Amino acid sequence: MEATQNDNAVGRRTGLALGLVAAGGALLTKRAGATELSGKGMVKITALYGTPKDPEAFEKYYAETHMPMVYHAEGLVRVETGKPMPGPDGKPPAFYRITELWFESPEALQTALGRPEWKKISADVPNFATGGATVLVSPLE
């Protein structure tokens, strides 16, 4: 996947660590620019990571091992990563980190998930997500 910058998002250390043009935090393919991503007909995977036992180890593995596999996998249209902030009431967020993976359609998602590279990515999650991971699949309207 070739990366371009989305200046509307908050910067992420992950993209910078990979040396990608991703200071915007969202990676887009050239065939799907920011204005073309209305979401209609697309589907996304949202991974919600619980607070890890060792946040520093989580971040290192996530940035240097896990996300490079994701960024090089076929089928993605967009990748967004983030670390939630405390809510308006000041309470800590329910999740430590969020990753969103966008695909053109449910069919594109199914095709991608059938590839060995995606099976390897899924199998890698327990290697760093010591706080657990909740995964949601959402068709976009």
C-alpha positions as CSV (number, residue, x, y, z in Angstrom):
1,M,0.0,0.0,0.0
2,E,1.3,3.4,-0.9
3,A,0.8,6.1,1.8
4,T,-0.3,9.7,1.4
5,Q,-0.9,12.3,4.1
6,N,-4.2,13.3,5.5
7,D,-3.7,16.7,7.2
8,N,-7.1,16.5,9.0
9,A,-6.0,13.9,11.6
10,V,-3.8,14.0,14.7
11,G,-0.2,12.9,14.1
12,R,0.9,9.4,15.3
13,R,4.3,8.2,16.3
14,T,3.6,4.9,14.6
15,G,3.6,6.4,11.1
16,L,6.8,8.3,11.8
17,A,8.6,5.3,13.2
18,L,7.9,3.5,9.9
19,G,9.3,6.4,7.9
20,L,6.0,6.7,6.1
21,V,4.4,10.0,5.0
22,A,1.8,9.5,7.6
23,A,2.1,12.4,10.0
24,G,-1.6,12.8,9.6
25,G,-2.3,9.5,11.4
26,A,-4.4,8.2,8.5
27,L,-2.9,6.3,5.6
28,L,-4.7,6.4,2.3
29,T,-4.1,4.7,-0.9
30,K,-3.8,7.0,-3.9
31,R,-7.0,5.5,-5.5
32,A,-9.0,6.6,-2.5
33,G,-8.2,10.1,-1.5
34,A,-9.6,11.8,1.6
35,T,-12.5,13.4,-0.3
36,E,-13.5,10.0,-1.9
37,L,-13.9,8.3,1.5
38,S,-17.5,8.9,2.2
39,G,-17.7,5.5,3.8
40,K,-20.8,4.4,2.0
41,G,-20.5,0.7,1.0
42,M,-17.2,0.4,2.8
43,V,-16.4,-1.7,5.9
44,K,-13.9,-1.3,8.7
45,I,-12.3,-3.3,11.4
46,T,-11.9,-1.5,14.7
47,A,-9.5,-3.0,17.2
48,L,-9.9,-1.7,20.7
49,Y,-6.9,-2.6,22.9
50,G,-7.1,-2.8,26.6
51,T,-4.4,-1.2,28.8
52,P,-1.3,-3.4,28.5
53,K,0.7,-4.7,31.4
54,D,3.8,-2.8,30.0
55,P,2.7,0.2,27.8
56,E,6.3,0.9,26.7
57,A,6.7,-2.7,25.4
58,F,3.3,-2.6,23.8
59,E,4.1,0.6,21.9
60,K,7.5,-0.7,20.7
61,Y,6.1,-3.9,19.4
62,Y,3.0,-2.2,17.9
63,A,5.1,0.4,16.0
64,E,8.0,-1.8,15.0
65,T,6.5,-5.2,14.4
66,H,2.7,-5.4,14.2
67,M,1.8,-2.2,12.3
68,P,4.5,-2.7,9.6
69,M,2.7,-6.0,8.8
70,V,-0.6,-4.2,8.6
71,Y,0.7,-1.3,6.4
72,H,2.2,-3.8,3.9
73,A,-0.9,-6.0,3.7
74,E,-3.1,-6.0,0.6
75,G,-6.7,-4.8,0.6
76,L,-6.5,-1.8,2.8
77,V,-7.9,1.6,1.8
78,R,-7.2,3.5,5.0
79,V,-5.5,2.9,8.4
80,E,-6.2,5.1,11.4
81,T,-4.5,4.7,14.8
82,G,-5.2,6.6,18.0
83,K,-4.8,6.7,21.8
84,P,-8.0,7.8,23.5
85,M,-7.9,10.7,25.9
86,P,-9.8,11.0,29.2
87,G,-13.5,11.8,28.7
88,P,-15.2,15.1,29.5
89,D,-15.6,14.0,33.1
90,G,-11.9,13.3,33.4
91,K,-12.3,9.6,33.7
92,P,-9.6,7.4,32.0
93,P,-10.7,6.1,28.6
94,A,-12.1,2.5,28.4
95,F,-9.4,1.5,25.9
96,Y,-5.7,2.1,25.6
97,R,-5.3,2.3,21.8
98,I,-7.6,2.1,18.8
99,T,-6.8,0.9,15.3
100,E,-9.2,1.2,12.4
101,L,-8.7,-0.7,9.1
102,W,-10.9,0.4,6.2
103,F,-11.7,-1.8,3.2
104,E,-13.6,-0.9,0.0
105,S,-16.4,-3.4,0.6
106,P,-17.4,-6.5,2.6
107,E,-16.2,-8.6,-0.3
108,A,-12.8,-6.8,-0.3
109,L,-12.6,-7.5,3.5
110,Q,-13.4,-11.2,3.0
111,T,-10.8,-11.5,0.2
112,A,-8.1,-9.8,2.4
113,L,-8.8,-11.9,5.5
114,G,-8.4,-15.0,3.4
115,R,-4.8,-14.1,2.6
116,P,-1.9,-15.6,4.7
117,E,-0.6,-12.2,5.5
118,W,-3.9,-11.3,7.3
119,K,-3.9,-14.6,9.2
120,K,-0.4,-13.8,10.4
121,I,-1.5,-10.3,11.5
122,S,-4.4,-11.7,13.5
123,A,-2.2,-14.4,15.1
124,D,0.2,-11.7,16.1
125,V,-2.2,-9.7,18.3
126,P,-1.6,-11.9,21.5
127,N,2.1,-11.2,21.2
128,F,1.7,-7.6,22.4
129,A,-2.0,-7.0,23.5
130,T,-1.5,-8.1,27.1
131,G,-4.6,-6.0,28.0
132,G,-6.8,-7.9,25.5
133,A,-8.3,-6.7,22.3
134,T,-11.9,-6.2,21.2
135,V,-12.5,-6.4,17.5
136,L,-15.5,-4.9,15.7
137,V,-16.5,-5.2,12.1
138,S,-18.7,-2.3,10.9
139,P,-20.3,-1.7,7.5
140,L,-20.4,2.0,6.9
141,E,-23.5,3.8,5.7
